[in-house]
Amino acid sequence: AMARTTADRALAHGLLKAELAEDLLVVLADQERRPGGPGPGETR
């Protein structure tokens, strides 16, 4: 949720292009739905 908020803010302030923000939000949503996926701050 924190990463989504950060992406939304970056988009609103013109720091992130709309198409890149869309891709980022899709990836974040996929991570949240995946059971056993990395938790906040974790990578694989």
N, C-alpha and C positions, 0 to 999 in steps of 0.2 A: 504494500500500500504506500509505503514511503517513497519507493522509486517511481510509482505512478504519479504521485503528487509532485515530485521533483520534475518529471517529464512534462507534466501539465504546466508548471510554472515556467520552465524553460521555453516552452512553446509560446506561452502568453507574452513573454518578454522578448520574443524574437531571437532567442539563442539556439533554437532547434527548428529545423525546417519541418513543415507539416507532414511530408511523406516519411521522413525519418522518425518523427514522433509516432506516427501510426504504426510503423514497423516495431518500434520499441514497445509500445503498449501491447501489441499482439504477442510478442515474446514474453513479456511480463505476465500476461494473462495465461499463457501456456504453462509457465513455471508454477503459477499458483494452483492450477488444476491438476498437475502431475503429482500423484502420491509418491512420497519418498524423495521428492525433489529437494534440492538444496534449500536450506533455511536462509534467513536474512544474513547477508554477509558471507555466505558459503559459496564455494565454486566446486566444480567437478573436474 
